[in-house]
Amino acid sequence: MYCPQCGSSLPEGATYCTQCAAVVSPVDHVVKTVGRATREVIRTTGDALDRAARAVGPTVDRTVAAVRPAFEQTSRALKPVADDVGRAAKDVAKSVKPAADKVIQVTKEAADKTAKAVTPAVEKVAGATERAAKNVREKAQRKRQG
């Protein structure tokens, strides 16, 4: 590969001539230039983020150290409240249990009484249905025979 401007021999992949500084391949030159610029932006951005993290780190550490006692104190203050709420919930459950048991008992009794009351009627209807089905079968049989 040779420089189009001065004719010097160029290494493979060169984007400009080392003798006259002419751009050899504008597309390759742009791609390489953008690549270099992108790498530089990434590097400088990373460096800036590292500096910012180092600068903010002590402030965050001081803030956490300052706030931690308040969180711990709040936690200690809320523990008795949480314990009281737990005990109250257990008391409510204890006081509701007898009423719930009574509701279950009354519901069972009502179901038993209902079943006992409707059983004769259901048996009567079942018998009538059975007789009607028997009559239908007999009529169907007579029609086939006669």
NUPA-405263 format. One record per residue (C-alpha): residue in one letter; x, y, z negated. Coordinates in nm, 2 decimals, padded with zeros to 4 digits. Layout:
 res     c1     c2     c3
   A      X      Y      Z
...
//
This chain:
 res     c1     c2     c3
   M  00.00  00.00  00.00
   Y  00.13  00.34  00.10
   C  00.05  00.70  00.01
   P -00.17  00.86  00.28
   Q  00.00  01.20  00.23
   C  00.37  01.13  00.20
   G  00.40  00.76  00.30
   S  00.57  00.64 -00.02
   S  00.52  00.28 -00.13
   L  00.27  00.25 -00.41
   P  00.22 -00.03 -00.66
   E -00.11 -00.23 -00.63
   G -00.41 -00.06 -00.79
   A -00.24  00.29 -00.80
   T -00.49  00.58 -00.80
   Y -00.23  00.85 -00.73
   C  00.11  00.87 -00.57
   T  00.41  00.89 -00.81
   Q  00.61  01.09 -00.56
   C  00.36  01.36 -00.44
   A  00.07  01.32 -00.69
   A -00.18  01.28 -00.42
   V -00.50  01.09 -00.51
   V -00.49  00.76 -00.33
   S -00.84  00.62 -00.39
   P -01.09  00.88 -00.51
   V -01.34  00.61 -00.64
   D -01.07  00.42 -00.83
   H -00.93  00.74 -00.96
   V -01.28  00.85 -01.09
   V -01.35  00.50 -01.25
   K -01.01  00.50 -01.42
   T -01.04  00.86 -01.54
   V -01.39  00.80 -01.68
   G -01.27  00.48 -01.85
   R -00.98  00.66 -02.01
   A -01.21  00.95 -02.12
   T -01.47  00.70 -02.26
   R -01.20  00.51 -02.46
   E -01.07  00.85 -02.59
   V -01.43  00.96 -02.69
   I -01.48  00.62 -02.87
   R -01.15  00.65 -03.05
   T -01.20  01.01 -03.16
   T -01.56  00.94 -03.27
   G -01.45  00.64 -03.47
   D -01.18  00.85 -03.63
   A -01.43  01.13 -03.71
   L -01.67  00.87 -03.87
   D -01.39  00.72 -04.08
   R -01.29  01.07 -04.20
   A -01.66  01.15 -04.28
   A -01.70  00.82 -04.47
   R -01.38  00.89 -04.67
   A -01.51  01.24 -04.75
   V -01.86  01.14 -04.85
   G -01.76  00.82 -05.04
   P -01.65  01.00 -05.36
   T -01.97  01.20 -05.36
   V -02.19  00.89 -05.32
   D -01.99  00.72 -05.60
   R -02.04  01.02 -05.83
   T -02.41  01.03 -05.75
   V -02.46  00.66 -05.82
   A -02.26  00.69 -06.14
   A -02.48  00.99 -06.25
   V -02.81  00.82 -06.16
   R -02.74  00.47 -06.29
   P -02.79  00.56 -06.66
   A -03.13  00.71 -06.58
   F -03.23  00.40 -06.39
   E -03.12  00.18 -06.68
   Q -03.30  00.40 -06.93
   T -03.62  00.39 -06.72
   S -03.59  00.01 -06.70
   R -03.55 -00.02 -07.07
   A -03.85  00.21 -07.13
   L -04.07  00.02 -06.89
   K -04.00 -00.32 -07.03
   P -04.23 -00.29 -07.33
   V -04.50 -00.16 -07.10
   A -04.46 -00.46 -06.87
   D -04.47 -00.69 -07.17
   D -04.79 -00.52 -07.30
   V -04.95 -00.55 -06.96
   G -04.86 -00.92 -06.94
   R -05.01 -00.98 -07.29
   A -05.32 -00.79 -07.20
   A -05.36 -00.99 -06.88
   K -05.34 -01.31 -07.09
   D -05.60 -01.18 -07.33
   V -05.83 -01.10 -07.05
   A -05.79 -01.44 -06.91
   K -05.86 -01.60 -07.25
   S -06.17 -01.39 -07.30
   V -06.31 -01.46 -06.95
   K -06.25 -01.84 -06.97
   P -06.55 -01.92 -07.19
   A -06.79 -01.72 -06.97
   A -06.64 -01.89 -06.65
   D -06.69 -02.23 -06.81
   K -07.05 -02.14 -06.90
   V -07.11 -02.03 -06.54
   I -06.97 -02.36 -06.41
   Q -07.19 -02.56 -06.66
   V -07.51 -02.37 -06.57
   T -07.44 -02.41 -06.20
   K -07.39 -02.78 -06.23
   E -07.71 -02.82 -06.43
   A -07.90 -02.61 -06.17
   A -07.76 -02.83 -05.89
   D -07.85 -03.15 -06.08
   K -08.21 -03.02 -06.15
   T -08.25 -02.92 -05.79
   A -08.13 -03.26 -05.66
   K -08.37 -03.43 -05.91
   A -08.66 -03.22 -05.80
   V -08.62 -03.26 -05.43
   T -08.53 -03.63 -05.43
   P -08.89 -03.76 -05.42
   A -08.99 -03.52 -05.14
   V -08.68 -03.62 -04.94
   E -08.75 -03.99 -04.99
   K -09.11 -03.94 -04.88
   V -09.00 -03.75 -04.57
   A -08.74 -04.02 -04.50
   G -09.01 -04.29 -04.53
   A -09.25 -04.11 -04.30
   T -08.97 -04.05 -04.04
   E -08.88 -04.42 -04.06
   R -09.24 -04.52 -04.00
   A -09.27 -04.28 -03.71
   A -08.96 -04.41 -03.55
   K -09.08 -04.77 -03.59
   N -09.41 -04.67 -03.42
   V -09.23 -04.50 -03.13
   R -09.01 -04.81 -03.08
   E -09.32 -05.04 -03.08
   K -09.50 -04.82 -02.83
   A -09.20 -04.81 -02.60
   Q -09.17 -05.19 -02.62
   R -09.54 -05.23 -02.54
   K -09.50 -05.00 -02.23
   R -09.21 -05.20 -02.10
   Q -09.40 -05.53 -02.14
   G -09.73 -05.42 -02.01
//
